[in-house]
Amino acid sequence: MAAVLVIGAGLNGLAAGVLLARDGHDVTVLERDPDEPEGDARQLWDHWERPGVNQFRQLHVMLGRWRSRMEQEIPEFFDELEGLGGRRRSPIEMLPAAVSGGPRQGDDELRCVIARRPVLEAALAAVAVRTRGLVVRRGTRVTGLVTGPCTAGVPCVVGVETARGELVGADLVVDAMGRCSPLQRMLCAIGARQPTEEREEQGFVHYSRQFRTLDGRPAPLPNAVTHVEGMSLVTIPGDNDTWGWSLVTAANDKDLRALRSPAVWDQVLALFPGTAESRAAGIALTDVQVLSGLEDRRRRLVVDDVPVVTGLVALGDAWACTNPTLGRGATIGLLHVAALRDVLRAVRTSDPEKLVQCFAEVTDEVVGPLYDISLHDGRHRMAEMQADILGTPYASSDPDWAVSRRFMNVAAEDPDVRRAFLRAAYLLDTPEHALAMPGVREKLETLGPGLPRYAAEGPRRAEVLAVVGESGDREAPDVSGAAPPL
Ligand SMILES: Cc1cc2nc3c(=O)[nH]c(=O)nc-3n(C[C@H](O)[C@H](O)[C@H](O)COP(=O)(O)OP(=O)(O)OC[C@H]3O[C@@H](n4cnc5c(N)ncnc54)[C@H](O)[C@@H]3O)c2cc1C
């Protein structure tokens, strides 16, 4: 069994720590942020400082696939989570029977995990603390990699150096430093070749707010993404009595930068049917949080069939990060963690080159396609938003996009198609499998053509612009560049 060092105690670093320690490895997780999670959900939200995770207080939902994999891999997580007021819930059960078609067999599989990010992480950290063979050291920032003898010019990592100058040795170092992982710089410092990196600006900006109900009861809102002209509304219920909404626009959409103002944000939100009542029954926990400049980014540590480094692998967001509107990051990360655990069952750390090669292959096979499809969806959605800004319907020659748009539209109308669509959206099935479910393709053919381009109810762009125009607050500063249309 190996001595494994995981850098970063985010969702994936902690999950990796638990799974690898359970397999008998001797695991240490080093985390730069010093705070320990303490107290109940409200205290975690108010006081847990996590500057190492930019999105720590942004909306998160854990998809059905994450929930089912966690039930299989770390079931006791749910005792901790439910003790803090988190839940497992399907959006179907929140809908009126006339819309959902009533309960159906298989609906349980659509349950997602509903909790704010600090609560999710605290629940996982509580399991980690009790796991034999696992030590989590917070307040320990890794500043560099330590190498042993090179093989054929490829540096072999044998440990890390911390900000206090401490050297910590390991048979395997796992980069779980997240979206902003400084791995490139660290590799440069040890003279390694650079990994290949695909990067592209997503071009979205998220204007998010979180709330709690006045009466302390759970908010009666299903998680959902509603696309309208030039904008999307993401609805995410949280633990206990909390929930959040995010209005997602294109970063170059100057007219909508006024959404930074809570008053304008509230007025635009109210244009979406059913929101005004919930908003009136809530107290805001945050002002409008603005997040932009996000990239899709994938890193490959094996270039031209040769590892740039051995003794080290990158996991979760440190490997690849995707468009948050899809809510897939943690699910992709957990599948990646389990893949690493499985590779370590088959390949020993005493064969570091084979280990890195094998993990790269498994990564491409297991999570690579999920990255590709997320990139595809995000690019099309951005191009569609750009067309909406110009006032022209988005025309794409990509048949996959036409089908997925129709799939989403018919899902808003038909209970069976909705379930199939959610199975694909929650990564429980591939889109091909979901489309092959009984009756789905037929309904896309019969119902699809009669539906408007955006079937979900919501405001037209002209209505949004009218509200923003009235606010006299259109000249908010630039937030980022935008992705070009496809
Ligand atoms: C706005 C937004 C909303 C999102 N919403 C969702 C969602 O709804 N559902 C979903 O599944 N995903 C969502 N995601 C993605 C999700 O947050 C990430 O996929 C997930 O956090 C990745 O976990 P990780 O452990 O790989 O990295 P992180 O959670 O980023 O953790 C990295 C850790 O490494 C630590 N670290 C960094 N550098 C060092 C160092 N030098 N030494 C020691 N420690 C270090 C950091 O402090 C941090 O704790 C969202 C992302 C964003 C940006």
The ligand as an SDF file (V2000), in Angstrom:
LIG
                    3D

 53 58  0  0  0  0  0  0  0  0999 V2000
  -20.0590   29.3840   -9.6850 C   0  0  0  0  0  0  0  0  0  0  0  0
  -19.8750   27.9060   -9.6180 C   0  0  0  0  0  0  0  0  0  0  0  0
  -20.9610   27.1060   -9.3460 C   0  0  0  0  0  0  0  0  0  0  0  0
  -20.8060   25.7160   -9.3520 C   0  0  0  0  0  0  0  0  0  0  0  0
  -21.9100   24.9380   -9.1520 N   0  0  0  0  0  0  0  0  0  0  0  0
  -21.7720   23.5980   -9.1910 C   0  0  0  0  0  0  0  0  0  0  0  0
  -22.8960   22.7500   -8.9980 C   0  0  0  0  0  0  0  0  0  0  0  0
  -24.0240   23.2100   -8.8590 O   0  0  0  0  0  0  0  0  0  0  0  0
  -22.7050   21.4050   -9.0190 N   0  0  0  0  0  0  0  0  0  0  0  0
  -21.4640   20.8610   -9.2130 C   0  0  0  0  0  0  0  0  0  0  0  0
  -21.3260   19.6380   -9.2190 O   0  0  0  0  0  0  0  0  0  0  0  0
  -20.3850   21.6340   -9.3890 N   0  0  0  0  0  0  0  0  0  0  0  0
  -20.5100   22.9780   -9.3810 C   0  0  0  0  0  0  0  0  0  0  0  0
  -19.4100   23.7650   -9.5510 N   0  0  0  0  0  0  0  0  0  0  0  0
  -18.1010   23.1080   -9.7240 C   0  0  0  0  0  0  0  0  0  0  0  0
  -17.5630   22.6340   -8.3680 C   0  0  0  0  0  0  0  0  0  0  0  0
  -17.5080   23.7220   -7.4860 O   0  0  0  0  0  0  0  0  0  0  0  0
  -16.1810   22.0460   -8.5880 C   0  0  0  0  0  0  0  0  0  0  0  0
  -16.2550   21.0680   -9.5830 O   0  0  0  0  0  0  0  0  0  0  0  0
  -15.6240   21.4240   -7.3160 C   0  0  0  0  0  0  0  0  0  0  0  0
  -15.4650   22.3900   -6.3140 O   0  0  0  0  0  0  0  0  0  0  0  0
  -14.2650   20.8210   -7.6110 C   0  0  0  0  0  0  0  0  0  0  0  0
  -13.7560   20.2760   -6.4180 O   0  0  0  0  0  0  0  0  0  0  0  0
  -12.1870   20.0800   -6.2490 P   0  0  0  0  0  0  0  0  0  0  0  0
  -12.0320   19.3900   -4.9560 O   0  0  0  0  0  0  0  0  0  0  0  0
  -11.6270   19.4800   -7.4790 O   0  0  0  0  0  0  0  0  0  0  0  0
  -11.6170   21.5740   -6.1810 O   0  0  0  0  0  0  0  0  0  0  0  0
  -11.9640   22.7370   -5.1350 P   0  0  0  0  0  0  0  0  0  0  0  0
  -13.2760   22.5250   -4.5350 O   0  0  0  0  0  0  0  0  0  0  0  0
  -11.7190   24.0180   -5.8610 O   0  0  0  0  0  0  0  0  0  0  0  0
  -10.8790   22.5430   -4.0040 O   0  0  0  0  0  0  0  0  0  0  0  0
   -9.5220   22.8390   -4.2070 C   0  0  0  0  0  0  0  0  0  0  0  0
   -8.8740   22.9090   -2.8400 C   0  0  0  0  0  0  0  0  0  0  0  0
   -7.4600   23.0230   -2.9800 O   0  0  0  0  0  0  0  0  0  0  0  0
   -6.9890   23.9370   -2.0150 C   0  0  0  0  0  0  0  0  0  0  0  0
   -5.6930   24.4410   -2.4850 N   0  0  0  0  0  0  0  0  0  0  0  0
   -5.4530   25.2270   -3.5650 C   0  0  0  0  0  0  0  0  0  0  0  0
   -4.1420   25.4810   -3.6660 N   0  0  0  0  0  0  0  0  0  0  0  0
   -3.5400   24.8300   -2.6460 C   0  0  0  0  0  0  0  0  0  0  0  0
   -2.1870   24.7120   -2.2240 C   0  0  0  0  0  0  0  0  0  0  0  0
   -1.1900   25.3290   -2.8830 N   0  0  0  0  0  0  0  0  0  0  0  0
   -1.9070   23.9600   -1.1220 N   0  0  0  0  0  0  0  0  0  0  0  0
   -2.9060   23.3300   -0.4330 C   0  0  0  0  0  0  0  0  0  0  0  0
   -4.1960   23.4360   -0.7860 N   0  0  0  0  0  0  0  0  0  0  0  0
   -4.5150   24.1630   -1.8830 C   0  0  0  0  0  0  0  0  0  0  0  0
   -8.0860   24.9870   -1.9680 C   0  0  0  0  0  0  0  0  0  0  0  0
   -8.0190   25.7750   -0.7990 O   0  0  0  0  0  0  0  0  0  0  0  0
   -9.3270   24.1060   -2.0210 C   0  0  0  0  0  0  0  0  0  0  0  0
   -9.7230   23.7000   -0.7570 O   0  0  0  0  0  0  0  0  0  0  0  0
  -19.5370   25.1470   -9.5810 C   0  0  0  0  0  0  0  0  0  0  0  0
  -18.4350   25.9580   -9.8440 C   0  0  0  0  0  0  0  0  0  0  0  0
  -18.6000   27.3240   -9.8840 C   0  0  0  0  0  0  0  0  0  0  0  0
  -17.4010   28.1680  -10.2290 C   0  0  0  0  0  0  0  0  0  0  0  0
  1  2  1  0
  2  3  1  0
  2 52  2  0
  3  4  2  0
  4  5  1  0
  4 50  1  0
  5  6  2  0
  6  7  1  0
  6 13  1  0
  7  8  2  0
  7  9  1  0
  9 10  1  0
 10 11  2  0
 10 12  1  0
 12 13  2  0
 13 14  1  0
 14 15  1  0
 14 50  1  0
 15 16  1  0
 16 17  1  0
 16 18  1  0
 18 19  1  0
 18 20  1  0
 20 21  1  0
 20 22  1  0
 22 23  1  0
 23 24  1  0
 24 25  2  0
 24 26  1  0
 24 27  1  0
 27 28  1  0
 28 29  2  0
 28 30  1  0
 28 31  1  0
 31 32  1  0
 32 33  1  0
 33 34  1  0
 33 48  1  0
 34 35  1  0
 35 36  1  0
 35 46  1  0
 36 37  1  0
 36 45  1  0
 37 38  2  0
 38 39  1  0
 39 40  1  0
 39 45  2  0
 40 41  1  0
 40 42  2  0
 42 43  1  0
 43 44  2  0
 44 45  1  0
 46 47  1  0
 46 48  1  0
 48 49  1  0
 50 51  2  0
 51 52  1  0
 52 53  1  0
M  END
$$$$
